[in-house]
Amino acid sequence: MDFTLPPGEPALAPHDSVSWKVFKNPIATFVGGVAAVILELAEPRVRTGVWAHSSFRTRPMQRLQRTGLAAMVTVYGAQGTAEEMIAHVVRRHGQVTGFTPSGEAYSANDVDLLTWVQATASFGFVEAYHAYVRPLPREQFDRFYLEGRAAARLYGAIDAPASEADMRTLFDNMRGRLEASPIVFELLNIMRQAPILPTPLRPMQRLLVRAAVEITPAWVRERLGLKRALGLSAVERRFVRWAGRFADRIMLGGSPAVQACQRLGLPADYLYRADP
């Protein structure tokens, strides 16, 4: 996809947003994405829908590529392009219905499920950036959640958190819904083994999966049976933080972030300056 087109058309999130700063970092997006899916799969209706109706188990790379592209289009794509893509996703979601193993009905377009999925994605990405790239002031957490509301509403998540306080309230409300499942561990194994990074960097990939477990709220880890050993040691945490900060300075000319800046007539390195 060419993120430079059409020239001048803004994205759903403004170019000076916290979102544009967070999503340009590949460490934050990988770690945050895994953390988000851990939280999603803790909810039984979401878990059943994802595992029964997606290709995550059989074709993880294709599924990850589609999910990653959708995230980039939502943040950096021209507004019209993003709206068209989201409408397509919503139509596809309309076909995803069924029952959990316990007999509970679900639909991918249920507002409460959409809210949980959108909220966990926002939580994962901003927490990963804060933990492993650059600490964010608390007010930037609120800005990040608020910036995501426009896209969330298009997806149908009309109750998505608009602040960090809203996110805490949602987590409190979900305490009785989240539960352990072998599927969470299957997900983690897929993310460790899928050929996402080149073979020499595969140990780093496994480390980033553990970094995702690390930023999952402690009470959720306990609920899911994610033992302390599945997280990071102090030395590993420092290494991931170094990698995240290093990645934040690497500008790839063909990346969605750089192309989106070019679409708006901004310097290619706009997001890579000290404080854009």
Phi, psi and omega per residue, in radians:
M1 nan 2.408 3.135
D2 -1.661 1.874 -3.102
F3 -1.421 -0.015 3.095
T4 -1.455 -0.116 -3.063
L5 -2.020 2.627 -0.223
P6 -1.348 2.567 -3.074
P7 -0.967 2.328 3.031
G8 1.505 -0.205 -3.082
E9 -1.374 2.178 -3.107
P10 -1.242 2.884 3.069
A11 -1.618 3.076 3.083
L12 -1.129 -0.602 3.066
A13 -1.819 2.460 -3.107
P14 -1.196 2.760 -3.057
H15 -1.154 -0.405 3.135
D16 -1.698 0.380 -3.076
S17 -1.428 2.830 2.993
V18 -1.133 -0.611 -3.125
S19 -1.019 -0.784 -3.133
W20 -1.114 -0.588 3.116
K21 -1.237 -0.734 -3.078
V22 -1.212 -0.831 -2.971
F23 -1.323 -0.171 3.082
K24 -1.322 -0.245 -3.029
N25 -1.651 2.034 -3.072
P26 -1.186 -0.504 3.095
I27 -1.173 -0.796 -3.127
A28 -1.136 -0.676 -3.106
T29 -1.264 -0.660 3.102
F30 -1.163 -0.936 -3.109
V31 -1.091 -0.803 -3.125
G32 -1.115 -0.644 3.116
G33 -1.139 -0.722 3.109
V34 -1.157 -0.760 3.109
A35 -1.045 -0.697 3.136
A36 -1.092 -0.751 -3.104
V37 -1.215 -0.613 3.047
I38 -0.978 -0.823 -3.122
L39 -1.193 -0.694 3.115
E40 -1.035 -0.806 -3.049
L41 -1.290 -0.161 3.052
A42 -1.304 -0.306 3.111
E43 -1.611 2.103 -2.964
P44 -1.072 -0.617 3.141
R45 -1.247 -0.739 3.075
V46 -1.106 -0.778 -3.114
R47 -1.005 -0.820 -3.119
T48 -1.141 -0.745 3.133
G49 -1.080 -0.771 -3.125
V50 -1.150 -0.807 -3.028
W51 -1.320 -0.512 -3.098
A52 -1.532 -0.418 -2.988
H53 -2.094 0.052 -3.120
S54 -2.093 2.996 -3.129
S55 -1.735 0.406 -3.056
F56 -1.017 -0.735 -3.095
R57 -1.327 -0.691 -3.011
T58 -1.577 -0.572 -3.125
R59 -2.400 1.169 -3.034
P60 -1.063 -0.645 -3.096
M61 -1.137 -0.764 3.128
Q62 -1.099 -0.728 3.129
R63 -1.130 -0.743 3.140
L64 -1.135 -0.679 3.132
Q65 -1.130 -0.747 3.120
R66 -1.121 -0.758 -3.135
T67 -1.121 -0.730 3.129
G68 -1.128 -0.729 3.116
L69 -1.116 -0.721 3.133
A70 -1.050 -0.717 3.120
A71 -1.112 -0.750 -3.125
M72 -1.156 -0.718 3.120
V73 -1.132 -0.695 -3.135
T74 -1.076 -0.653 -3.078
V75 -1.559 -0.845 -2.967
Y76 -1.838 -0.318 -3.075
G77 -1.177 2.722 3.025
A78 -1.008 2.545 -3.024
Q79 -0.949 -0.772 -3.133
G80 -1.104 -0.696 3.115
T81 -1.125 -0.777 -3.140
A82 -1.110 -0.758 -3.134
E83 -1.103 -0.695 3.118
E84 -1.127 -0.781 -3.139
M85 -1.118 -0.767 -3.126
I86 -1.117 -0.690 3.102
A87 -1.062 -0.665 3.101
H88 -1.135 -0.753 3.125
V89 -1.082 -0.741 -3.139
V90 -1.083 -0.716 3.101
R91 -1.095 -0.717 3.117
R92 -1.125 -0.692 3.132
H93 -1.077 -0.509 -3.137
G94 -1.066 -0.326 -3.139
Q95 -1.611 -0.086 -3.048
V96 -1.718 1.702 3.107
T97 -2.439 2.862 3.101
G98 2.843 -2.758 -3.125
F99 -2.320 2.490 3.049
T100 -1.256 2.903 3.088
P101 -0.978 -0.455 3.125
S102 -1.502 -0.025 3.101
G103 1.650 0.160 -3.134
E104 -1.471 2.263 -3.121
A105 -1.297 2.601 3.067
Y106 -2.529 2.698 2.997
S107 -2.474 2.357 -3.094
A108 -1.093 -0.337 3.127
N109 -1.701 0.190 3.009
D110 -1.094 2.325 -3.066
V111 -1.053 -0.704 -3.089
D112 -1.201 -0.606 3.093
L113 -1.251 -0.721 3.085
L114 -1.075 -0.687 3.119
T115 -1.094 -0.745 -3.139
W116 -1.132 -0.767 -3.128
V117 -1.122 -0.807 3.135
Q118 -1.138 -0.699 -3.115
A119 -1.170 -0.749 -3.123
T120 -1.173 -0.602 3.078
A121 -1.109 -0.839 3.119
S122 -1.043 -0.790 3.128
F123 -1.021 -0.859 -3.078
G124 -1.047 -0.838 -3.063
F125 -1.156 -0.809 -3.072
V126 -1.259 -0.621 3.107
E127 -1.190 -0.655 3.120
A128 -1.133 -0.754 3.116
Y129 -1.104 -0.774 -3.123
H130 -1.095 -0.703 -3.054
A131 -1.399 -0.626 -2.924
Y132 -2.122 -0.016 3.116
V133 -2.123 -1.187 -3.111
R134 -2.672 2.216 3.126
P135 -1.028 2.368 -3.127
L136 -1.830 2.430 2.990
P137 -1.048 2.616 -3.063
R138 -1.037 -0.555 -3.141
E139 -1.165 -0.434 3.097
Q140 -1.301 -0.440 2.990
F141 -1.083 -0.803 3.127
D142 -1.078 -0.745 3.117
R143 -1.067 -0.747 -3.116
F144 -1.066 -0.833 3.136
Y145 -1.113 -0.702 -3.135
L146 -1.164 -0.666 3.136
E147 -1.082 -0.511 -3.107
G148 -1.421 -0.105 -3.046
R149 -1.150 -0.663 -3.098
A150 -1.056 -0.836 3.123
A151 -1.169 -0.712 -3.125
A152 -1.031 -0.726 3.136
R153 -1.138 -0.641 3.099
L154 -1.113 -0.626 3.090
Y155 -1.275 -0.316 -3.114
G156 1.850 0.038 3.136
A157 -1.517 1.246 -2.997
I158 -1.236 -0.263 -3.140
D159 -1.862 0.323 -3.123
A160 -1.033 2.481 -3.123
P161 -0.995 2.449 3.101
A162 -1.920 0.083 -3.134
S163 -2.811 2.941 3.096
E164 -1.143 -0.606 3.092
A165 -1.105 -0.715 3.078
D166 -1.068 -0.686 -3.135
M167 -1.134 -0.742 3.109
R168 -1.084 -0.703 3.116
T169 -1.101 -0.744 3.128
L170 -1.090 -0.768 3.104
F171 -1.039 -0.760 3.119
D172 -1.054 -0.724 -3.122
N173 -1.213 -0.404 -3.083
M174 -1.613 -0.045 -3.066
R175 -0.979 -0.662 -3.117
G176 -1.396 -0.159 -3.083
R177 -1.688 -0.500 -3.007
L178 -1.395 2.467 -3.074
E179 -2.599 2.755 3.116
A180 -1.261 2.655 3.089
S181 -2.795 2.483 3.035
P182 -1.039 -0.390 -3.134
I183 -1.084 -0.592 3.112
V184 -1.068 -0.744 3.135
F185 -1.234 -0.565 3.059
E186 -1.127 -0.732 3.077
L187 -1.012 -0.846 -3.101
L188 -1.066 -0.669 3.117
N189 -1.167 -0.707 3.084
I190 -1.050 -0.781 -3.105
M191 -1.189 -0.487 3.067
R192 -1.279 -0.654 -2.955
Q193 -1.693 -0.444 -3.105
A194 -1.036 2.436 -3.077
P195 -1.324 1.098 -3.115
I196 -1.368 -0.811 3.081
L197 -1.779 2.740 3.067
P198 -0.989 2.678 -3.054
T199 -0.887 -0.783 -3.140
P200 -1.076 -0.398 -3.106
L201 -1.729 0.110 -3.093
R202 -1.036 -0.647 3.054
P203 -1.021 -0.612 3.085
M204 -1.142 -0.661 3.116
Q205 -1.067 -0.786 3.129
R206 -1.110 -0.612 3.109
L207 -1.155 -0.665 -3.141
L208 -1.210 -0.557 3.051
V209 -1.116 -0.714 3.093
R210 -1.176 -0.585 3.071
A211 -1.099 -0.586 3.094
A212 -1.179 -0.738 3.074
V213 -1.043 -0.670 -3.071
E214 -1.063 -0.645 -3.080
I215 -1.579 -0.046 3.037
T216 -1.201 2.362 -3.103
P217 -0.882 2.453 -3.030
A218 -0.988 -0.701 -3.101
W219 -1.208 -0.506 3.074
V220 -1.247 -0.749 3.098
R221 -1.010 -0.749 3.131
E222 -1.127 -0.732 3.138
R223 -1.094 -0.641 -3.071
L224 -1.543 -0.132 -3.113
G225 1.364 0.448 3.107
L226 -1.500 1.680 -3.026
K227 -1.188 2.806 -3.076
R228 -0.968 -0.573 -3.107
A229 -1.151 -0.309 3.123
L230 -1.429 -0.120 3.088
G231 -1.653 -2.640 -3.061
L232 -1.935 2.578 2.922
S233 -1.395 2.982 -3.140
A234 -1.080 -0.697 3.137
V235 -1.165 -0.760 3.123
E236 -1.111 -0.658 3.124
R237 -1.090 -0.742 3.112
R238 -1.127 -0.646 3.137
F239 -1.170 -0.786 3.127
V240 -1.100 -0.657 3.112
R241 -1.136 -0.701 3.076
W242 -1.088 -0.775 3.140
A243 -1.096 -0.710 3.127
G244 -1.113 -0.723 3.135
R245 -1.220 -0.660 3.099
F246 -1.107 -0.799 -3.131
A247 -1.096 -0.485 -3.107
D248 -1.218 -0.246 -3.130
R249 -1.781 -0.078 -3.090
I250 -1.591 2.030 -3.121
M251 -1.768 2.046 3.080
L252 -1.772 2.098 -3.003
G253 -1.040 -0.523 -3.111
G254 -1.636 0.129 -3.095
S255 -1.273 2.671 3.092
P256 -0.953 -0.669 -3.101
A257 -1.102 -0.808 -3.125
V258 -1.211 -0.762 3.130
Q259 -1.086 -0.661 3.127
A260 -1.129 -0.675 3.078
C261 -1.090 -0.746 3.124
Q262 -1.109 -0.647 3.113
R263 -1.038 -0.606 -3.099
L264 -1.627 0.097 3.122
G265 1.339 0.343 3.111
L266 -1.603 2.748 3.067
P267 -1.030 2.543 -3.111
A268 -1.011 -0.567 -3.095
D269 -1.647 0.294 -3.066
Y270 -0.907 -0.804 -3.081
L271 -1.400 -0.099 -3.068
Y272 -1.859 0.085 3.036
R273 -1.375 2.907 -3.024
A274 -0.983 -0.745 -3.090
D275 -2.606 1.347 -3.072
P276 -1.099 nan nan
